[in-house]
Amino acid sequence: MFQVVVLANVTSVGVPRRGQVVVLTGASSGLGEALAHRLYAAGCRLIIMARSVDQLDRVRQDVMLAHQRELVYPPVVLPLDLSDSDGVRAAVGKALRVFGRVDVLINNAGVSYRGEALHTELEVDARLMQVNYLGQLAAIKTVLPSMVEQRSGQIVCVSSVQGRLALPYRSAYAASKHALQAFCDCLRAEVADHNVHVTVVSPGYIRTSLSLNALTGSGAAHGKLDATTAAGLEPDAAARRLVAALVARRHETLLAPLRDRLAVLLRALLPSVFFLLMRLRARAGTGRPS
Ligand SMILES: NC(=O)c1ccc[n+]([C@@H]2O[C@H](COP(=O)([O-])OP(=O)(O)OC[C@H]3O[C@@H](n4cnc5c(N)ncnc54)[C@H](OP(=O)(O)O)[C@@H]3O)[C@@H](O)[C@H]2O)c1
């Protein structure tokens, strides 16, 4: 029985099944755009979602031009705004009806934050929780009943190393990603017997526009490409590793350099040492928006 399930969903190692219906959020830029290329080239039936429909249309054209040789399905573009849970349920419900099923939901869209907790408006914390947590849950809860009914499916959530540990001046972001990680850990256990798999991918820095679009304590955009983000992993390299985690149905993947992995270990094994290091980091102003 186990072998039948595996063979039915994976054609070859590291490549998603051709024709698999994948809903991908945050496909208008960065990691999501790189994922769109990889999944399209693998022959997935892609539904790409974000707020900027013009950018989604560009991504759709780009992937079709870049992978002309493959026999593939043109991606379907649908608008999505995670800041409104009812709107998310309506939009993802629409995505579900496009092919009558969803095999994989990749919750990749997200927003970051730079600021001091002391001077951050509560509305900004709420916005981060809405976009990075509640909006993601609304998407999951819209597709989950159909996955349970079809007795197959996979939810992939893009979290962050900051879903595993919290850095100073990132409180709203780290809190939202911790919440997402915890929800996924509960969900994974609850739906496993329905043959629904939950994968959490926790990247370190990736060279995308994330820091440019990050919100500050007042709610204004940070508007800067931070040096750490600029020096991060190439989006395509991150996308390749995320797709590998998806195909292998890994429970979680820490897509980060050794230093970040050791920090996660330190947080778990020697929290007092970790907290001291974070205090020194905060005092030095590392990561504080200027
Ligand atoms: N880059 C990094 O260093 C890094 C590190 C760890 C984790 N991550 C995670 O990786 C994921 C992808 O981010 P990225 O690095 O590729 O950044 P990005 O280039 O800024 O992409 C973010 C994506 O999310 C979408 N998005 C933002 N707010 C949204 C909303 N309210 N509703 C719907 N879609 C929204 C954006 O599209 P629209 O603006 O068109 O809506 C865009 O497609 C995020 O979850 C992020 O937290 C990134």
PDBQT file of the ligand as one rigid body, heavy atoms in Angstrom, charges set to zero:
ROOT
HETATM    1  N1  LIG A 301      14.251  36.606   1.325  1.00  0.00    +0.000 N 
HETATM    2  C1  LIG A 301      14.621  36.124   2.493  1.00  0.00    +0.000 C 
HETATM    3  O1  LIG A 301      15.709  36.436   3.000  1.00  0.00    +0.000 OA
HETATM    4  C2  LIG A 301      13.709  35.168   3.231  1.00  0.00    +0.000 A 
HETATM    5  C3  LIG A 301      14.206  34.501   4.366  1.00  0.00    +0.000 A 
HETATM    6  C4  LIG A 301      13.377  33.639   5.060  1.00  0.00    +0.000 A 
HETATM    7  C5  LIG A 301      12.076  33.439   4.644  1.00  0.00    +0.000 A 
HETATM    8  N2  LIG A 301      11.597  34.099   3.546  1.00  0.00    +0.000 N 
HETATM    9  C6  LIG A 301      10.201  33.893   3.165  1.00  0.00    +0.000 C 
HETATM   10  O2  LIG A 301      10.117  33.573   1.793  1.00  0.00    +0.000 OA
HETATM   11  C7  LIG A 301       8.814  33.915   1.322  1.00  0.00    +0.000 C 
HETATM   12  C8  LIG A 301       8.934  34.612  -0.032  1.00  0.00    +0.000 C 
HETATM   13  O3  LIG A 301       9.507  35.899   0.148  1.00  0.00    +0.000 OA
HETATM   14  P1  LIG A 301      10.607  36.487  -0.847  1.00  0.00    +0.000 P 
HETATM   15  O4  LIG A 301      11.889  36.453  -0.138  1.00  0.00    +0.000 OA
HETATM   16  O5  LIG A 301      10.490  35.888  -2.185  1.00  0.00    +0.000 OA
HETATM   17  O6  LIG A 301      10.155  38.044  -0.852  1.00  0.00    +0.000 OA
HETATM   18  P2  LIG A 301       9.429  38.930  -1.966  1.00  0.00    +0.000 P 
HETATM   19  O7  LIG A 301      10.224  38.950  -3.221  1.00  0.00    +0.000 OA
HETATM   20  O8  LIG A 301       9.118  40.228  -1.290  1.00  0.00    +0.000 OA
HETATM   21  O9  LIG A 301       8.096  38.122  -2.271  1.00  0.00    +0.000 OA
HETATM   22  C9  LIG A 301       7.000  38.153  -1.394  1.00  0.00    +0.000 C 
HETATM   23  C10 LIG A 301       5.782  37.655  -2.147  1.00  0.00    +0.000 C 
HETATM   24  O10 LIG A 301       4.655  37.677  -1.269  1.00  0.00    +0.000 OA
HETATM   25  C11 LIG A 301       3.592  38.369  -1.890  1.00  0.00    +0.000 C 
HETATM   26  N3  LIG A 301       2.806  39.086  -0.893  1.00  0.00    +0.000 N 
HETATM   27  C12 LIG A 301       3.225  40.014   0.007  1.00  0.00    +0.000 A 
HETATM   28  N4  LIG A 301       2.195  40.473   0.719  1.00  0.00    +0.000 NA
HETATM   29  C13 LIG A 301       1.091  39.819   0.255  1.00  0.00    +0.000 A 
HETATM   30  C14 LIG A 301      -0.287  39.885   0.575  1.00  0.00    +0.000 A 
HETATM   31  N5  LIG A 301      -0.775  40.729   1.504  1.00  0.00    +0.000 N 
HETATM   32  N6  LIG A 301      -1.144  39.081  -0.091  1.00  0.00    +0.000 NA
HETATM   33  C15 LIG A 301      -0.700  38.235  -1.047  1.00  0.00    +0.000 A 
HETATM   34  N7  LIG A 301       0.602  38.138  -1.402  1.00  0.00    +0.000 NA
HETATM   35  C16 LIG A 301       1.475  38.936  -0.762  1.00  0.00    +0.000 A 
HETATM   36  C17 LIG A 301       4.271  39.355  -2.854  1.00  0.00    +0.000 C 
HETATM   37  O11 LIG A 301       3.424  39.660  -3.953  1.00  0.00    +0.000 OA
HETATM   38  P3  LIG A 301       2.527  40.978  -4.101  1.00  0.00    +0.000 P 
HETATM   39  O12 LIG A 301       3.287  42.125  -3.534  1.00  0.00    +0.000 OA
HETATM   40  O13 LIG A 301       2.303  41.036  -5.578  1.00  0.00    +0.000 OA
HETATM   41  O14 LIG A 301       1.269  40.659  -3.350  1.00  0.00    +0.000 OA
HETATM   42  C18 LIG A 301       5.434  38.525  -3.355  1.00  0.00    +0.000 C 
HETATM   43  O15 LIG A 301       5.035  37.706  -4.425  1.00  0.00    +0.000 OA
HETATM   44  C19 LIG A 301       8.165  34.758   2.425  1.00  0.00    +0.000 C 
HETATM   45  O16 LIG A 301       7.234  33.981   3.136  1.00  0.00    +0.000 OA
HETATM   46  C20 LIG A 301       9.327  35.121   3.319  1.00  0.00    +0.000 C 
HETATM   47  O17 LIG A 301       8.935  35.344   4.665  1.00  0.00    +0.000 OA
HETATM   48  C21 LIG A 301      12.385  34.940   2.831  1.00  0.00    +0.000 A 
ENDROOT
TORSDOF 0
